């Protein structure tokens, strides 16, 4: 089983709620998941709030490249490091 566990980086660019849902779901299989919000702040919607609860249950702390967010920030250099050190990159 250990050979099938992947390090996965999800880039939430177009659909933040779907990216959160997928990130939480991937942890069921034991994958190490990192979620980065990009492009814009996460909208304060009921759907996003529900998905954020799933992230908490899955023990995923999202990060962001957006300056206005109250989340851990990734600058270009740290984002590049994250991209290079992961097995799989997914974009939503």
C-alpha distances in whole Angstrom, upper triangle without the diagonal:
4,5,5,7,11,14,16,20,22,26,28,31,32,31,30,29,27,25,25,23,21,20,19,18,15,14,13,10,9,11,13,17,20,23,26,30,32,35,37,37,35,37,38,37,36,33,32,33,31,28,28,28,24,23,25,23,19,21,21,25,26,28,31,33,36,39,40,37,36,32,31,33,31,34,34,32,30,28,29,26,24,24,23,21,18,16,17,21,22,25,27
4,5,5,9,12,15,18,21,24,27,30,32,30,29,29,27,24,24,24,21,19,19,18,15,14,14,11,9,10,12,15,18,22,25,28,30,34,36,35,34,36,37,37,36,33,32,32,31,28,28,27,24,23,24,22,19,20,20,23,24,26,29,31,34,36,38,35,34,30,29,30,29,31,31,29,27,26,26,23,21,21,21,18,16,14,16,19,21,25,27
4,6,8,11,14,18,20,24,26,29,31,30,29,29,27,25,25,24,21,20,20,19,16,15,16,12,11,11,13,16,19,22,25,28,30,34,35,36,34,37,38,38,37,34,33,34,32,29,29,29,26,24,26,25,21,22,22,24,25,27,29,31,34,37,38,35,35,31,30,31,29,31,30,29,26,25,25,23,21,20,19,17,15,12,14,18,20,24,26
4,6,10,12,16,18,21,24,27,28,27,26,26,24,21,22,21,18,17,18,16,12,13,13,9,9,8,11,14,17,20,23,26,28,31,33,33,31,34,35,35,34,31,30,31,29,26,26,27,23,22,24,22,19,20,20,23,23,25,27,29,32,35,37,34,33,30,28,29,28,30,29,28,26,24,24,22,20,19,19,17,14,11,12,16,17,21,23
4,7,9,13,15,19,21,25,26,25,24,24,22,19,19,19,16,14,15,14,10,10,11,8,6,5,7,10,14,17,20,23,25,29,30,30,29,31,33,32,32,29,27,28,26,23,23,24,20,19,21,19,16,17,16,19,20,22,24,26,29,32,33,30,30,26,25,26,24,27,27,26,23,22,22,20,17,17,17,14,12,10,11,14,16,19,21
4,6,10,12,16,18,21,23,23,22,22,20,17,17,18,14,13,14,13,10,10,12,9,8,5,6,8,11,14,17,20,22,25,27,28,26,29,31,31,30,27,25,27,26,22,22,23,20,18,20,19,16,16,15,17,18,19,21,23,26,29,31,28,28,24,23,23,21,24,23,22,20,18,18,17,14,14,14,11,8,6,7,11,12,16,18
4,7,10,13,16,19,22,21,20,21,19,16,16,17,14,11,13,14,10,10,13,11,10,6,5,6,8,11,14,17,19,23,25,25,24,27,29,29,29,26,24,25,24,21,20,22,19,16,18,19,15,15,13,15,15,16,18,20,23,25,27,24,25,21,19,20,18,20,20,19,16,15,15,13,10,10,11,8,5,5,6,9,11,14,17
4,6,10,13,16,18,17,16,17,15,12,13,14,11,9,11,12,9,10,13,12,11,7,6,5,6,9,11,14,16,19,21,22,21,24,26,26,26,23,21,22,22,18,18,20,17,15,17,18,14,14,12,14,13,14,16,17,20,23,25,22,23,19,18,18,16,19,18,18,16,13,14,13,10,9,11,9,6,6,5,6,7,11,13
4,6,10,12,15,15,14,16,14,10,12,14,11,9,12,13,11,12,15,15,14,10,9,6,5,6,8,11,12,16,18,18,18,21,23,24,25,22,19,21,21,17,17,19,17,14,17,18,15,15,11,12,11,11,12,14,17,20,21,19,20,16,15,15,13,15,15,15,13,10,11,11,7,7,10,9,6,8,6,5,6,8,11
4,6,9,12,11,10,12,11,7,9,11,9,7,11,12,10,12,15,15,15,12,11,7,6,5,6,8,10,13,15,16,15,18,20,20,21,18,16,18,18,14,15,17,15,13,16,17,14,15,11,12,10,10,11,13,15,19,20,17,19,16,15,15,13,16,16,17,15,11,13,14,10,10,13,13,10,11,8,6,5,6,7
4,6,9,10,9,12,11,7,10,13,11,10,13,15,14,16,19,19,19,16,14,11,9,6,5,6,7,10,12,13,13,16,19,19,21,18,16,18,19,15,15,18,17,15,18,20,17,17,14,13,10,10,9,10,12,16,17,15,17,15,14,14,12,14,13,15,14,10,12,14,11,10,13,14,12,14,11,7,6,5,6
4,6,6,5,8,8,6,8,11,10,10,13,15,15,16,19,20,20,18,16,13,11,7,6,5,6,8,10,11,10,12,15,16,17,15,12,15,16,13,13,16,15,13,17,19,17,17,14,13,10,10,9,10,11,15,16,14,16,14,15,14,13,15,16,18,16,13,15,17,14,13,17,18,16,17,14,11,9,6,5
4,6,7,10,10,9,11,14,13,13,17,18,18,20,23,24,24,21,20,16,14,11,9,6,5,6,8,10,10,12,16,16,19,16,14,17,18,16,16,20,19,17,20,22,21,21,17,17,13,12,10,10,11,15,15,14,17,16,17,15,14,16,15,18,17,14,16,18,16,15,18,20,18,19,16,13,10,7,6
4,6,9,9,9,12,13,13,15,17,18,19,21,24,25,25,23,22,18,17,13,12,9,8,8,9,11,11,12,15,15,17,15,13,17,18,15,16,20,19,18,21,23,22,23,19,19,16,15,14,14,14,17,17,16,19,18,20,19,18,19,19,22,21,17,20,22,19,18,22,23,21,22,18,15,12,8,6
4,6,6,6,9,10,11,12,15,16,17,19,21,22,23,21,21,17,16,12,12,10,10,10,11,12,10,10,13,13,14,11,10,14,14,12,13,17,16,15,19,20,19,20,17,18,14,15,14,15,15,18,18,16,19,18,19,19,19,21,21,24,22,19,21,23,20,19,23,24,21,22,18,15,12,9,6
4,6,5,6,9,10,10,12,14,15,17,19,21,22,20,19,15,14,10,10,7,9,10,10,9,7,8,11,11,12,10,7,11,12,9,10,13,13,12,15,17,16,17,14,14,11,12,11,13,13,16,16,13,15,14,16,16,17,19,20,22,20,18,20,22,19,19,22,23,20,21,18,15,13,10,7
4,5,5,6,9,10,11,12,14,16,18,20,21,19,19,16,15,12,12,10,13,14,13,12,9,9,11,9,10,7,5,9,9,6,8,11,11,11,14,15,15,16,14,15,12,14,14,17,16,19,18,16,17,16,18,19,20,22,23,26,23,21,24,25,21,21,25,25,22,23,20,17,14,12,9
4,5,5,6,8,10,10,12,15,16,18,19,18,18,14,14,11,13,12,13,15,15,15,12,13,15,13,13,10,9,12,11,8,11,13,12,12,15,16,15,17,15,16,14,16,16,18,18,22,21,19,20,18,20,21,21,23,24,26,24,21,23,24,21,20,23,23,20,21,17,15,12,10,7
4,5,5,6,9,10,11,13,15,16,17,15,15,11,11,8,9,9,11,13,14,14,11,13,15,15,15,12,10,13,13,9,10,13,11,10,14,15,13,15,12,13,11,12,13,15,16,19,19,17,18,16,17,18,17,20,20,22,20,17,19,20,17,16,20,20,17,17,14,12,9,8,6
4,6,5,6,9,10,11,13,16,16,14,14,11,10,8,10,9,13,15,15,14,11,13,14,13,13,10,8,10,10,6,7,9,8,7,10,12,10,12,9,11,9,12,13,16,16,19,19,16,16,14,16,17,18,21,22,23,21,18,21,21,18,18,21,21,18,19,16,14,12,11,9
4,6,5,6,9,10,12,14,15,14,15,12,13,11,13,13,16,18,18,17,14,15,16,14,14,10,9,11,9,6,9,10,7,8,11,12,10,13,11,13,12,15,17,19,20,23,23,19,20,18,19,21,21,24,25,27,24,21,24,24,20,20,24,23,20,20,17,16,13,13,11
4,5,5,6,9,10,12,13,12,13,10,11,10,13,13,16,18,19,19,16,18,19,18,17,14,13,15,13,10,12,13,10,10,13,13,11,14,12,14,13,15,17,19,21,24,24,21,22,19,20,21,21,24,24,25,23,20,22,22,18,18,21,20,17,16,13,13,10,11,9
4,5,5,7,10,11,11,9,9,6,8,7,10,12,15,18,18,18,15,18,19,18,18,15,13,15,13,10,10,12,9,7,11,11,8,10,8,11,10,12,14,17,19,22,22,19,19,16,17,18,18,21,22,23,20,17,20,19,16,16,19,17,14,15,12,12,10,11,10
4,6,6,7,10,11,10,10,8,10,10,13,14,18,21,21,19,17,18,19,18,17,14,13,13,12,8,9,10,6,5,9,8,6,8,7,11,11,14,17,20,21,24,24,20,20,17,18,20,20,24,25,26,22,20,23,22,19,19,22,20,17,17,15,15,13,15,14
4,5,6,8,10,10,11,10,12,12,16,17,20,23,23,22,19,21,21,20,19,16,15,16,14,11,12,12,9,9,12,11,8,12,11,14,14,18,20,23,24,27,27,24,24,21,22,23,23,27,27,28,25,23,25,24,20,20,23,21,18,17,15,15,13,15,14
4,5,6,7,6,8,7,10,11,15,17,20,23,24,23,21,23,24,23,22,19,18,19,17,13,15,15,11,11,14,12,9,12,11,14,14,17,19,22,24,27,27,24,24,21,21,23,22,25,25,26,23,21,22,21,18,18,20,18,14,14,12,13,12,14,14
4,5,5,5,7,7,10,12,15,18,21,24,25,24,21,24,24,24,23,20,18,19,17,14,14,14,11,10,12,10,6,9,9,13,14,17,20,23,25,27,28,24,24,20,20,22,22,25,26,26,23,21,23,22,18,19,21,18,15,15,14,15,14,17,17
4,5,7,10,10,14,15,19,21,24,27,28,27,24,26,26,25,23,21,20,20,18,15,16,15,12,12,13,11,8,11,12,16,17,20,23,26,28,31,31,27,27,24,24,26,26,29,30,30,26,25,26,25,22,22,24,21,18,17,16,18,17,19,19
4,6,9,10,14,16,20,22,25,28,29,29,26,28,29,28,27,24,23,23,21,18,19,19,15,15,16,14,11,14,14,18,19,21,24,27,29,32,33,29,29,25,25,27,26,29,30,29,26,25,26,24,21,21,22,20,16,15,14,16,16,19,20
4,7,9,13,15,19,22,25,28,29,28,26,28,29,29,27,25,23,24,22,19,19,19,15,14,15,14,10,12,12,16,17,20,23,26,28,31,31,28,27,24,23,25,24,27,28,27,24,23,24,22,19,20,21,18,15,14,14,16,17,20,21
4,6,10,12,16,19,22,25,26,26,24,27,28,27,27,24,22,23,22,18,18,19,15,14,16,15,11,12,11,14,15,17,20,23,25,28,29,26,26,22,21,22,21,24,25,24,21,19,20,19,15,16,17,14,11,10,10,13,13,16,18
4,7,10,14,17,20,23,24,24,22,25,26,27,26,24,21,22,21,18,17,18,15,13,14,14,10,10,9,12,13,14,17,20,23,25,26,23,23,19,18,19,18,21,22,21,18,17,18,16,13,14,15,12,9,10,10,12,13,16,18
4,7,10,13,16,20,21,20,19,22,23,23,23,21,18,19,18,15,14,16,13,10,13,13,9,9,7,9,10,12,14,17,19,22,23,20,20,16,15,17,16,19,19,19,16,14,16,15,11,12,14,12,9,10,10,10,11,13,14
4,7,10,13,17,18,17,16,20,21,22,22,20,17,18,18,15,14,16,14,11,13,14,11,10,7,8,7,8,11,13,16,18,20,17,17,13,12,13,12,15,16,16,13,11,13,13,9,10,13,11,9,11,10,10,10,12,13
4,7,10,13,14,14,13,16,18,18,19,17,14,15,16,12,11,14,13,9,12,14,12,11,7,7,5,6,8,11,13,16,17,14,14,11,11,12,11,14,15,16,13,11,14,14,10,11,15,14,12,14,12,10,10,10,11
4,6,10,11,11,11,15,17,18,20,18,14,16,18,14,13,16,15,12,15,17,15,14,11,9,6,5,5,7,10,13,14,11,13,10,9,9,8,11,12,14,11,9,12,13,10,11,14,14,13,15,14,11,10,10,10
4,7,8,8,7,11,14,15,17,16,12,14,16,13,12,16,16,13,15,18,17,16,13,11,7,6,5,6,7,11,12,9,11,9,10,10,10,12,13,16,14,11,14,16,13,14,17,18,16,19,16,13,12,10,10
4,6,8,9,12,15,17,20,18,15,17,19,17,16,19,19,17,19,22,20,20,16,15,11,9,6,5,6,10,11,10,13,12,12,10,10,11,12,15,14,11,13,16,14,14,17,18,17,20,17,14,13,10,10
4,7,9,12,15,17,20,19,16,19,21,18,18,22,22,20,22,25,24,23,20,18,14,12,9,8,7,10,11,11,15,14,15,13,13,13,13,17,16,13,16,19,17,17,20,22,21,23,20,17,15,12,11
4,6,9,12,14,17,17,14,16,19,17,16,20,21,19,21,24,23,23,20,18,14,12,9,9,6,9,9,9,12,13,15,13,14,15,16,19,18,16,19,21,19,19,23,24,23,25,23,19,18,14,13
4,6,9,12,15,15,11,13,16,15,14,17,19,17,18,22,21,21,18,15,12,11,9,9,6,8,7,6,9,10,13,12,14,15,17,20,19,17,20,22,20,21,24,25,24,26,24,21,19,16,15
4,7,9,12,11,8,10,13,11,10,14,15,14,16,19,19,18,16,14,11,11,10,11,9,12,10,8,10,10,13,14,15,18,19,22,20,18,22,23,21,21,25,25,24,26,23,20,18,15,13
4,6,9,9,7,9,12,12,11,15,16,16,17,20,21,21,18,17,14,15,13,15,12,14,12,10,12,14,17,17,19,21,23,26,24,22,25,27,24,25,29,29,27,29,26,23,21,18,15
4,7,9,7,7,11,11,11,13,15,15,16,19,20,20,19,17,15,16,15,18,15,16,13,12,13,14,18,19,21,24,26,28,26,24,28,29,27,27,31,31,29,31,28,26,23,21,18
4,5,5,6,9,10,10,13,15,15,17,19,20,21,19,19,17,18,18,20,18,20,17,15,16,17,21,22,24,26,28,31,29,26,30,31,28,29,32,32,30,31,29,26,23,21,18
4,6,5,6,9,10,11,13,14,16,17,19,20,19,19,18,20,20,23,21,23,20,18,18,19,22,24,26,29,30,33,30,28,32,33,29,30,34,33,31,32,29,27,24,22,19
4,5,5,6,9,10,11,13,15,16,17,19,17,18,16,19,19,21,20,23,20,18,19,19,22,23,25,27,29,31,29,26,30,31,27,28,31,31,28,29,26,24,21,19,16
4,5,5,6,9,10,10,12,14,15,16,15,14,13,15,15,18,17,19,17,14,15,15,18,19,21,24,25,28,25,23,26,27,24,25,28,28,25,27,24,22,19,17,14
4,5,5,6,9,10,11,13,14,15,14,14,13,16,16,20,18,20,18,15,15,15,18,20,22,25,27,29,27,25,28,29,26,27,30,29,27,28,26,24,22,20,17
4,5,5,7,9,10,11,13,15,14,15,14,18,19,22,21,23,21,18,18,17,20,22,24,27,29,31,28,26,29,30,26,27,31,30,27,28,25,24,21,20,18
4,5,5,6,9,10,11,12,11,12,12,15,16,19,19,22,20,17,17,16,18,20,21,25,26,28,25,23,26,26,23,24,27,26,23,24,22,20,18,17,14
4,5,5,6,9,10,10,9,10,9,12,14,17,17,19,18,14,14,12,15,17,19,23,25,26,23,21,25,25,22,23,26,25,23,24,22,20,18,18,16
4,5,5,6,9,10,10,11,12,15,17,21,21,23,21,17,16,15,17,20,22,26,28,29,26,24,28,27,24,25,29,27,25,26,24,23,21,21,19
4,5,5,6,8,9,11,12,15,18,21,22,24,23,19,18,16,18,21,22,26,27,29,25,24,27,26,23,24,27,25,22,23,21,20,19,19,17
4,5,5,6,5,7,8,12,14,18,19,21,20,17,16,13,15,17,19,22,24,25,22,20,23,23,19,21,23,22,19,20,19,18,17,17,16
4,5,5,6,7,10,13,16,20,20,22,21,17,15,13,15,18,20,24,26,26,23,22,25,24,21,23,26,24,22,23,22,21,20,21,19
4,5,8,10,13,16,19,23,24,26,25,21,19,17,18,21,23,27,29,29,26,25,27,26,23,25,27,25,22,23,22,22,21,22,21
4,6,9,11,15,18,21,23,25,25,21,20,17,17,20,21,25,26,27,23,22,25,23,20,21,24,21,19,19,19,19,18,19,19
4,6,10,13,16,20,21,23,23,19,17,15,15,18,19,23,25,25,21,20,23,22,18,21,23,20,18,20,19,19,19,20,20
4,6,9,13,16,18,20,20,16,15,12,12,15,15,19,21,21,18,17,20,19,15,17,20,18,16,17,17,16,16,17,17
4,7,10,14,15,17,17,13,12,8,8,11,13,17,19,19,16,15,18,17,14,17,20,18,16,19,18,17,17,17,17
4,7,11,12,14,14,11,10,7,7,9,11,14,16,17,14,13,16,16,13,15,18,17,16,18,17,15,14,14,14
4,7,9,11,12,9,9,6,5,6,7,10,13,14,11,10,14,14,11,13,16,16,15,18,17,15,15,14,15
4,5,8,9,7,9,6,6,5,6,9,11,13,11,9,13,14,12,14,17,17,17,20,18,15,15,14,14
4,6,9,8,11,9,9,6,5,6,8,11,10,8,12,13,12,13,16,17,17,20,19,16,16,14,15
4,6,6,9,9,10,7,8,9,11,14,13,12,15,17,16,17,20,21,21,24,22,19,18,16,16
4,6,8,9,10,7,9,9,12,15,14,14,17,19,18,19,22,23,24,27,25,22,22,20,20
4,7,9,11,10,12,13,16,19,18,17,20,22,21,22,25,26,26,29,27,24,23,21,20
4,5,8,8,11,13,16,18,17,16,20,21,19,21,24,24,24,27,25,22,21,19,18
4,7,8,12,14,18,20,17,17,21,21,20,22,25,25,24,27,26,24,23,21,21
4,6,9,12,16,17,14,14,18,18,16,19,22,21,21,24,23,20,20,19,19
4,7,10,13,14,11,12,15,15,14,16,19,18,18,22,21,19,20,19,19
4,6,10,11,9,9,13,13,12,15,18,17,18,21,21,18,19,18,19
4,7,8,6,6,9,10,9,12,14,14,15,19,18,16,17,16,18
4,6,5,6,9,10,11,12,14,15,17,20,20,17,19,18,20
4,6,5,6,9,10,10,12,14,16,19,19,16,18,17,19
4,5,5,6,9,10,11,12,15,18,18,16,19,19,21
4,5,5,6,9,10,10,13,16,17,15,17,17,20
4,5,5,6,9,10,11,14,14,12,14,14,16
4,5,5,6,9,10,14,14,12,14,15,18
4,5,5,6,9,12,13,12,15,16,20
4,6,5,6,10,11,10,12,14,17
4,6,6,9,9,7,10,12,15
4,6,8,10,9,13,15,18
4,7,9,10,14,16,19
4,6,7,11,13,17
4,7,10,14,17
4,7,10,13
4,7,10
4,7
4
